[in-house]
């Protein structure tokens, strides 16, 4: 018999793919999402959608009272690094307050396991070496700070109440469901791969490449892209690992790709050049961010199935071509 999970933010990018993975293995899933950034159409068939906000403490309590729950998976958050620099206190207050209220509600309703969608934004400016879980926590943005605070709150929830938790620090989530059921649809879009694809397909102006004088092989920033379905698989494996205690995992491929390498891969797969121009650096962009994911590999057997850039880009391209308006209704 499958287990039963509550997923906050399950109408979003990584959340919806994780909901699909839970359903695919026979679990029951309830999604709580206010649809402010997520999409009703992104909630996979078979999941129950409750439209509501984490700010509604009474509503969250009422939903959790429908337990028992095998775990709560928490994806709902404000998540734009740049925006958080413009509105720091909004990010700190919203993400921390909502997260802590949810953790406290889980304790009240005897939920014993909790998974936090965390971030690589915990780790400052990065380095040439892959970043492991022992790297110093030094957030470079209020967004990263809010996730660091929630990780600390979960440590206290375990010490005081025995709530076991997994904090999963993603690097750059990318790609789309290989079966074509789900994809990436943000407004505004800030992730590099869909921006490059839309530039290649003529759906947006030429792409601005922010800086080509970084200390990297081709001068552009290097990032670790991890396929969203591999992230979903990591969540399922982390849930099983919680039977042995709380965990903190960095999630990436362990291989970085530069902005120009992404542009080249998209152009090759699209069969056309990607219009782009070199622009000045953006403040705060580290030259390189690459994950060391050895811990989750050793402890759970997780291995990325989409380890090469072409595999990641190919699924994203298929989604964007099949859904030119994302989950939205095409204009009349």
URNOR-V61899 format. One record per residue. N is the residue number from 1. SS is DSSP state (h for helix, s for strand, l for the rest). OMEGA is omega as a letter, one per 30 degrees, with the letter a starting at -180 (none if undefined). Layout:
n=N ss=SS omega=OMEGA
n=N ss=SS omega=OMEGA
This chain:
n=1 ss=l omega=a
n=2 ss=l omega=l
n=3 ss=l omega=a
n=4 ss=s omega=a
n=5 ss=s omega=l
n=6 ss=s omega=a
n=7 ss=s omega=l
n=8 ss=s omega=a
n=9 ss=l omega=a
n=10 ss=l omega=l
n=11 ss=l omega=l
n=12 ss=l omega=a
n=13 ss=h omega=a
n=14 ss=h omega=a
n=15 ss=h omega=a
n=16 ss=h omega=l
n=17 ss=h omega=l
n=18 ss=h omega=l
n=19 ss=h omega=l
n=20 ss=h omega=l
n=21 ss=h omega=l
n=22 ss=h omega=l
n=23 ss=h omega=a
n=24 ss=h omega=l
n=25 ss=l omega=l
n=26 ss=l omega=l
n=27 ss=l omega=l
n=28 ss=s omega=a
n=29 ss=s omega=l
n=30 ss=s omega=a
n=31 ss=s omega=l
n=32 ss=s omega=a
n=33 ss=s omega=l
n=34 ss=l omega=l
n=35 ss=l omega=l
n=36 ss=l omega=l
n=37 ss=l omega=l
n=38 ss=l omega=a
n=39 ss=l omega=l
n=40 ss=h omega=a
n=41 ss=h omega=l
n=42 ss=h omega=l
n=43 ss=l omega=a
n=44 ss=l omega=l
n=45 ss=l omega=a
n=46 ss=l omega=l
n=47 ss=l omega=l
n=48 ss=s omega=l
n=49 ss=s omega=l
n=50 ss=s omega=l
n=51 ss=s omega=a
n=52 ss=l omega=a
n=53 ss=l omega=l
n=54 ss=l omega=l
n=55 ss=l omega=l
n=56 ss=l omega=a
n=57 ss=h omega=a
n=58 ss=h omega=l
n=59 ss=h omega=l
n=60 ss=h omega=l
n=61 ss=h omega=a
n=62 ss=h omega=a
n=63 ss=h omega=l
n=64 ss=h omega=l
n=65 ss=l omega=l
n=66 ss=l omega=a
n=67 ss=l omega=g
n=68 ss=l omega=l
n=69 ss=l omega=l
n=70 ss=l omega=l
n=71 ss=s omega=l
n=72 ss=s omega=l
n=73 ss=s omega=a
n=74 ss=s omega=l
n=75 ss=l omega=a
n=76 ss=l omega=l
n=77 ss=l omega=l
n=78 ss=l omega=a
n=79 ss=l omega=a
n=80 ss=l omega=a
n=81 ss=h omega=a
n=82 ss=h omega=l
n=83 ss=h omega=a
n=84 ss=h omega=l
n=85 ss=h omega=l
n=86 ss=h omega=a
n=87 ss=l omega=a
n=88 ss=h omega=a
n=89 ss=h omega=l
n=90 ss=h omega=a
n=91 ss=h omega=a
n=92 ss=h omega=a
n=93 ss=h omega=a
n=94 ss=h omega=a
n=95 ss=h omega=a
n=96 ss=h omega=a
n=97 ss=h omega=a
n=98 ss=h omega=a
n=99 ss=h omega=a
n=100 ss=h omega=l
n=101 ss=h omega=l
n=102 ss=h omega=l
n=103 ss=h omega=l
n=104 ss=h omega=l
n=105 ss=h omega=l
n=106 ss=h omega=l
n=107 ss=h omega=a
n=108 ss=h omega=a
n=109 ss=l omega=l
n=110 ss=l omega=l
n=111 ss=l omega=a
n=112 ss=l omega=a
n=113 ss=s omega=a
n=114 ss=s omega=l
n=115 ss=s omega=l
n=116 ss=s omega=l
n=117 ss=s omega=a
n=118 ss=s omega=a
n=119 ss=s omega=l
n=120 ss=h omega=l
n=121 ss=h omega=l
n=122 ss=h omega=a
n=123 ss=s omega=l
n=124 ss=l omega=a
n=125 ss=l omega=l
n=126 ss=l omega=a
n=127 ss=l omega=l
n=128 ss=l omega=a
n=129 ss=l omega=l
n=130 ss=l omega=a
n=131 ss=s omega=l
n=132 ss=l omega=a
n=133 ss=l omega=l
n=134 ss=l omega=l
n=135 ss=l omega=a
n=136 ss=l omega=l
n=137 ss=l omega=a
n=138 ss=s omega=a
n=139 ss=l omega=l
n=140 ss=l omega=a
n=141 ss=l omega=l
n=142 ss=h omega=l
n=143 ss=h omega=l
n=144 ss=h omega=l
n=145 ss=h omega=a
n=146 ss=h omega=l
n=147 ss=h omega=l
n=148 ss=h omega=l
n=149 ss=h omega=l
n=150 ss=h omega=l
n=151 ss=h omega=l
n=152 ss=h omega=l
n=153 ss=h omega=l
n=154 ss=h omega=l
n=155 ss=h omega=l
n=156 ss=h omega=l
n=157 ss=h omega=l
n=158 ss=h omega=a
n=159 ss=h omega=a
n=160 ss=h omega=a
n=161 ss=h omega=l
n=162 ss=l omega=l
n=163 ss=l omega=l
n=164 ss=s omega=a
n=165 ss=s omega=l
n=166 ss=s omega=l
n=167 ss=s omega=a
n=168 ss=s omega=a
n=169 ss=s omega=l
n=170 ss=s omega=l
n=171 ss=l omega=a
n=172 ss=s omega=l
n=173 ss=s omega=a
n=174 ss=s omega=l
n=175 ss=l omega=a
n=176 ss=l omega=l
n=177 ss=l omega=a
n=178 ss=l omega=l
n=179 ss=l omega=l
n=180 ss=l omega=a
n=181 ss=l omega=a
n=182 ss=l omega=l
n=183 ss=l omega=a
n=184 ss=l omega=a
n=185 ss=l omega=l
n=186 ss=l omega=l
n=187 ss=l omega=g
n=188 ss=l omega=l
n=189 ss=l omega=a
n=190 ss=l omega=a
n=191 ss=l omega=a
n=192 ss=h omega=a
n=193 ss=h omega=l
n=194 ss=h omega=l
n=195 ss=h omega=l
n=196 ss=h omega=l
n=197 ss=h omega=a
n=198 ss=h omega=l
n=199 ss=h omega=l
n=200 ss=h omega=a
n=201 ss=l omega=l
n=202 ss=l omega=a
n=203 ss=l omega=l
n=204 ss=l omega=l
n=205 ss=l omega=a
n=206 ss=l omega=a
n=207 ss=s omega=l
n=208 ss=s omega=l
n=209 ss=s omega=a
n=210 ss=s omega=l
n=211 ss=l omega=l
n=212 ss=l omega=a
n=213 ss=l omega=l
n=214 ss=l omega=l
n=215 ss=l omega=l
n=216 ss=l omega=a
n=217 ss=l omega=a
n=218 ss=l omega=l
n=219 ss=l omega=l
n=220 ss=l omega=a
n=221 ss=l omega=a
n=222 ss=s omega=l
n=223 ss=s omega=l
n=224 ss=s omega=a
n=225 ss=s omega=a
n=226 ss=s omega=a
n=227 ss=s omega=a
n=228 ss=h omega=l
n=229 ss=h omega=l
n=230 ss=h omega=l
n=231 ss=h omega=l
n=232 ss=h omega=l
n=233 ss=h omega=l
n=234 ss=h omega=l
n=235 ss=h omega=a
n=236 ss=h omega=l
n=237 ss=h omega=l
n=238 ss=h omega=l
n=239 ss=h omega=a
n=240 ss=h omega=a
n=241 ss=h omega=a
n=242 ss=h omega=l
n=243 ss=h omega=a
n=244 ss=h omega=l
n=245 ss=l omega=a
n=246 ss=l omega=a
n=247 ss=s omega=l
n=248 ss=s omega=a
n=249 ss=s omega=l
n=250 ss=s omega=a
n=251 ss=s omega=l
n=252 ss=l omega=l
n=253 ss=l omega=a
n=254 ss=l omega=l
n=255 ss=l omega=l
n=256 ss=s omega=l
n=257 ss=s omega=a
n=258 ss=s omega=l
n=259 ss=h omega=a
n=260 ss=h omega=l
n=261 ss=h omega=l
n=262 ss=h omega=l
n=263 ss=h omega=a
n=264 ss=h omega=a
n=265 ss=h omega=l
n=266 ss=h omega=l
n=267 ss=h omega=l
n=268 ss=h omega=a
n=269 ss=h omega=l
n=270 ss=h omega=a
n=271 ss=l omega=l
n=272 ss=l omega=l
n=273 ss=l omega=l
n=274 ss=l omega=l
n=275 ss=l omega=a
n=276 ss=s omega=l
n=277 ss=s omega=l
n=278 ss=s omega=l
n=279 ss=s omega=l
n=280 ss=l omega=l
n=281 ss=l omega=l
n=282 ss=l omega=l
n=283 ss=l omega=l
n=284 ss=l omega=l
n=285 ss=l omega=l
n=286 ss=l omega=a
n=287 ss=l omega=a
n=288 ss=s omega=l
n=289 ss=s omega=a
n=290 ss=l omega=a
n=291 ss=s omega=l
n=292 ss=l omega=a
n=293 ss=l omega=a
n=294 ss=h omega=a
n=295 ss=h omega=a
n=296 ss=h omega=l
n=297 ss=h omega=a
n=298 ss=h omega=a
n=299 ss=h omega=a
n=300 ss=h omega=a
n=301 ss=l omega=l
n=302 ss=l omega=l
n=303 ss=l omega=l
n=304 ss=l omega=l
n=305 ss=l omega=a
n=306 ss=l omega=a
n=307 ss=l omega=a
n=308 ss=l omega=a
n=309 ss=h omega=a
n=310 ss=h omega=l
n=311 ss=h omega=l
n=312 ss=h omega=a
n=313 ss=h omega=a
n=314 ss=h omega=l
n=315 ss=h omega=l
n=316 ss=h omega=l
n=317 ss=h omega=l
n=318 ss=h omega=l
n=319 ss=h omega=a
n=320 ss=h omega=l
n=321 ss=h omega=a
n=322 ss=h omega=a
n=323 ss=l omega=a
n=324 ss=l omega=l
n=325 ss=l omega=a
n=326 ss=l omega=l
n=327 ss=l omega=a
n=328 ss=l omega=l
n=329 ss=l omega=l
n=330 ss=l omega=l
n=331 ss=l omega=a
n=332 ss=l omega=none
